[in-house]
Structure formats: C-alpha cells, structure tokens
Amino acid sequence: MSEAERALAELLALMARLRDPEHGCPWDREQTFATIAPYTVEEAYEVADAIERGDREHLREELGDLLFQVVFHARLAEERGWFDFAAVADGIRDKLVRRHPHLFAGATLAPQDLMRVWEEQKAQERAAARSAGSRAVLGAVPRALPALVRAAKLGRRAARVGFDWPEAREVRAKVLEELHEVDAALAGDGAAVAGELGDLLFAIANWSRHLEVDAETALRGANSKFERRFEHMEELARERGLELARLSAAEWDALWREAKRRDT
C-alpha cells in the first residue's frame, strides 16, 4: 500500500468512526447533506484564497479540509445505500478517461482541438443524461454557484443550443441598453432598480464571457486591488495624524490618488 493509499484509508476509517451511531461524535452524527453543504462551498473558497495569496502551507491545509468534505458526503451517501467513496473516485476517473481520448483511446488531436473535444464529450454526457430523464439545458447549472459564475455558465449553456449574441460588440450594446434601463428606473419610483441592476450584471458577466475574461476572477482582482489601495490610504492617514471618519470628500480623493500611485 502506498503512502497516499494508507492516508486515504485512515481518513475514511476516521470518518466512519465519527459517524458511528453509538460511539461517534454527537455533532458529526447529526449532520446531513444540507447542513454540510455550506461548509463544502466555504472550503472551496478557502482553497481558492490560498492559491490567490500564494500561501502553499495554507493551500495544503485547505485542500485537506476540502477533501474531508468529499469524504463526509460520500459517507452520508454510503449510509443511505446510494454509493460510497470508491464509487465517487471511480466515477471521476472514468469521466476523465472519456474526456481524454488522445491519451486513452488512441485518438490523435492537435493542441487547439483538445478543448473542443472536451466540450463535445461534456455535451454528449449531458444529452445522454437528459434522454434518461434528467433536467433541461439550464437545469444542471447549480444554483449555489456565485452569481457571476452562474450567469456566465448559464450563458455558455444557452449558447450551446444557439441562444447567444453573435459577437462581443453586440453584448456591449446590451450592457449599454441595460445601463440606460437602470437610469430610467432611478428616474422613476426606484422600485425596479434592483431588477434592472441584476439585468446589467448579467449582461456584464456575459460580455466578459465573450471577451474570454472570467468575470468572477476579474472581480476578485478588483476587490484585492481596492483592498490594497484602501490599506495604503489608512497608512497615509496614520502617518499624517488624520482621522478617517473626519476626512472630507476632497481629502479622501487626494489620499486615493496617492494610494493609486503607490500601487502602480
């Protein structure tokens, strides 16, 4: 048994011990798929955060936390007689083999064709699932995804059956149209503002998709940039004995401009 196999076997045994009906942990025994799901999402974000910060030690730890979530869900399924961890691992292995015919089926593919074949294989799998009584084209897009990610994914799924803007410039026109509708809502009683802002964000997410920019990654980058620059402003204010809550709009603007210069 390899070191990896030993470690995984011990983790699976530990999970079974935690869920033991008589001698397990009371908290772990009470959990369900629904109560664990938010932790699963949180751990995935913490993995992404460790990667973004280049923190390799925390990345190792967060990957372990995320793996435990997979083990926990698999254990819950095994207790119900649905499937076990081995079935989960076998399932993803089989899927990856299908999606890499250039490695496992003797196919010869140029590098530029790899993504096309990957997407075609995914489409075939979805079509087979639908013919077996699964959900419709958009039904398989998880509702728990971050809104920007889900907007782009919905757009990609709709595009596969021909419902999409032909070019990025046409999506830009849609963005401007939605912006004008936000302005019109603001000029009215304001009741429609939230809906119009949602339409604008959806259009921007799909404009990003056409520009081959991941909207979620772009926004995370903007968040990080804003955070850095705000921290620069705090440092400048401390150096000058300024109290943030008492700054005028002009003073904030001056600090922001200086922070931008420091951040370039």
Secondary structure, 3 states (H helix, E strand, C coil): CCHHHHHHHHHHHHHHHHCCCCCCCHHHHHCCHHHHHHHHHHHHHHHHHHHHHCCHHHHHHHHHHHHHHHHHHHHHHHHCCCCCHHHHHHHHHHHHHHCCHHHHCCCCCCHHHHHHHHHHHHHHHHHHHHHCCCCCCCCCCCCCCCHHHHHHHHHHHHHHCCCCCCCHHHHHHHHHHHHHHHHHHHHCCCCCHHHHHHHHHHHHHHHHHHCCCCHHHHHHHHHHHHHHHHHHHHHHHHHCCCCHHHCCHHHHHHHHHHHHHHHC
